[in-house]
Amino acid sequence: GAEVMTSADLVSRFYAVWNEEQRASHERAARAVSTIGQESIRLAGSRADSALPMTEYALATWIRDRFAAGGLETDHGPIVAIGPNAANPHYEPTAEQSAPIKRGDVLLVDLWAKEKDGVYADQTWMGSLGQPNDRDKAIWLAVRDARDAAISLLEKKISTQQAVTGGEVDDTARAVIVKRGFGEFFVHRTGHSIDPRDLHGSGPHIDNLETREERALIPGVGFSIEPGVYLAGEVGMRSEVNAYVGADKVLITPGDYQRELLIV
């Protein structure tokens, strides 16, 4: 008789796999997005003590202008959010509603862009305007170490050509944040598919929270890794990189992804 097969990997294979040209476009975009993300935090820091500190919206506009000048496009965003606003993962500043970025603030910048007909690069960078307090340091380390645990699992599995699902990667990142005491504040999946057409793509997601992702992370697919911790009304932090699965290794972009909080 006929064997029933899941169509899940077929969707990944036909819709979510990047070709070489697309991978190269992603890497170029990732380098530009990394530079602009880091520069944006330094710019906010340089203005933090002035009579007119930058607002979240002004910094978001500066980022969009930098994208346009570099030949990059984006659908919306970026997210620029100081502490309490960053505690809402879906916050986006507007001309009408936007906080000034001042000394003492934690600053989250989540930005994404692509070349025309290219694949998106989607990153989140974290800054602190002045020395962070102990709680903020602890949150940063939890988020960073969760991200790195996810990367380590991927590197181990892919280099030995073992199957790994998005759900397993989510579990690995989440376990770190739970162990640090912030589990209840990690309120979204660890990452989303990035396919050649869409920022939130049709391939496997890094998810065992919103849905149980059982599709294998097959060679050629890309996705974000972006654990976060959100203390409502107080502070939110996220660290986001992108990953591309090769035949026997994982490409993590940007190459210079964030290791320490950017203190400006």
N, C-alpha and C positions, 0 to 999 in steps of 0.2 A: 504493500500500500504506500500511499504518498506520506512523506515525512513532513510534519508541520515545522516550519522554520520561522524564527522571529525576523521581522523586517527591520528591526532596530539598527543592526550593523549595516544593512543596505542603505538606509537613510544617511548614516554617517559617511559611508563610502561614496555615495553619489552627490551628496549636498554639502558635506562638511569638510572634506579633504582639501587641503591647499596644494596647489602645484608649486614648482620651484620659483616661478616668477612671483607668485602670490606671497610665498614665504620671504623672498627678498624684499618685496614691497613692505611687508610687515616689519622686517628688521630695520629698514630705513625710517619708517614712521616711528618705531619704538625709540630710536636714537634721538629723533627730534622732540618727541613727546617728553622724554626723560630730561633733556636740556631745558625745555620750556617749563616743565613742572618745578624743577629745582630753582631756576631763575625767578619764577613767580614768588616762591617763598622768600627768597633773599630780597626781592623788591619790596614785598610787604614789610619785611623786617627793617629795611632801610628807612621806611616811612613811618614806622610805628611810633616813634617819639616826637614826630613833627606835629605842628598845630593842626594839620589836615592829614591824619592817617588814611590809608587807602580803605575803601569799603570792599566787602566781598564782591559786590557787583562790578566795581571798577576793576578789580583784579581779574575777574572772569572775562570782562571785555578785553583787557590787555592780552589774556591768553588766546582768545578768539582771533584777535588782530595778528598775533604772532603766528598762529596756524595759517591764516590767509596769506601772510607775507612769505611763508615757507612753502606755499603750494599745497597745503593740507586742507582737508575738508572734514567737517563734523556735522552730525545731525542736530544736536542740541548740547546743552552744558557749556562749560564744565561745572562741576560742583566745587564751590569755594566756600568753606564753612569754618567759623571759629567754634571753639569748645561746645557750648550748649546747642548751637545749630547743627554741629557735626554729630550730635547725639541722635539726630533724625537721619537715618541712612538715605532718605529720599529728598532731603533739603536741596533746594536750588535757589540762589539769590536772584532777586529781580530788582529792577530800577526802583520799585516802590518799597521793597522789603529787603534790607541789606544792612548788616552790622559793620561798624568800623573795625579794622584789624589792629589791635593795640598791644603794647607791651604786656606780657603776662598771659596772653592768649595762646592756646593750642590751635594750630591751623591745619585743616585737611584740604588737600587739593586733589580732586579726582578728575582726570582729563583724558579724552580719547579723540583720536583723529586718524585719518588715513590719506594716502595719495588717491588721486582720481583712479577709480577702478582697482584700488589696492585693498589690502586687508587691514582692518583697524588695529591700532595699538591702544591699549586701555590700561592706565596706571593710576595708582593713588600714592601720593607723597605726603608725609607728615612733617610739620614744623612746629617748633616751640619758640615763641618770641620772648626770649629770656630763659633762664634755667627752669626746667620742668619740676613740678613737685613730685614727691615719692609715689603718689597714686598714679600720676600720669606716666611716670617712668615704668611702673609695674605693668600698666595697660599696654604701653608700647612694646615692652619685652614679650608679653603674652602673645600679642598680635604678630610680631616679627617671628617669634619662635614657632608659632603655629604654621605660618607661611613656609618657614624653612623645613618643618617636619613634612609638610605636603610635598615640597620639592625633593627632599631626601627619599621619600617613599617612591616617587615617580622615577627618580634616577636609578634606584635599586632594581625596581621591577623592569623598567624598559631596557636597561643595560644587560639584564639576564634574560630578556625576551619572555618574561612572565606576564600573563594577562593581568590587567588592573582596571577596576571600574571607577567611575567618578564618585560613587558612593563610598568606596574604600578611602579615597583621598580626602573626602569630606570628613569621614570619621577620624582620620589621623590628625588633621588640623584641629578639629573640634576637641579632641581629647586633651590637647595641650592647654587650650583655653579653659576647659572644665577643671583641669588639675590646678590651674592658677587661681581658681575661685571666681572666674568671670563667665562661666558657662551660660547662665541664664540671660546674659547680655549680648550673646552672639546670636543675632536674631534672623540671619539669612543664610542661604547656602554659601559654601566656600567659593564657588566660581560658576561661570557660565560659558557655554560654547561660544567661540568666535569663528564664524565660517566665512567663506569668500564673499558672501553677500551681506551678512548682517553682523552687527556688534553683538547682539544676543542671538546666537546662531542655532542651527537645527541639530548639531552634533551632541555628544554627551556633555552634560553639565556636571559640575563638581558638587554633588548634592546628595545628602541623605537626611535632609531636614524637611524641605518643601515637598520633594518626591524622592523615592528611593531610586537612584540612578544606577541601573544594572548594565548599561551598555559599556562595552570595553573601550578603553582609550586607544583606538587603533592608530597605526602609523599614518601621519598626514593630518591629524586633527589638531586644532588649537583651542585654547580656553584660558580663562582668567583664573588666578588663585588670589583671593582677596578676603581673608578672614578679618573680622572687625569686632570691636567691643563698644557698646553704646550705653552709657549711663544717662537715662532720660533727664533732660534739663541741666546736665552737668558737662559731660564731655563725650565725644565719640572719636575713635581711632580705627583706621583701616590701613592695611598695607597691601598693595596690589601689583602683581607682576603677571605676565602672560607666559604660557608654556606651549610648545609645539612638539609633538611626538614624532621623532625620527625612527628609523628602522631599529637602531640599537642605542640611541641616546635622546635625551630631552634637551631642547633648546629653551632656555629661560631668557625672556627679554623684559626690560633692557639689560644689557650686559652689566651695567653699573647699578643694579637695583639696590634699593635703600637698605643699609645695614644699621645705621644709627639715626636717631631723631635729629633732624636738621635744626640746630639751635642758632637762631639769628638775632 
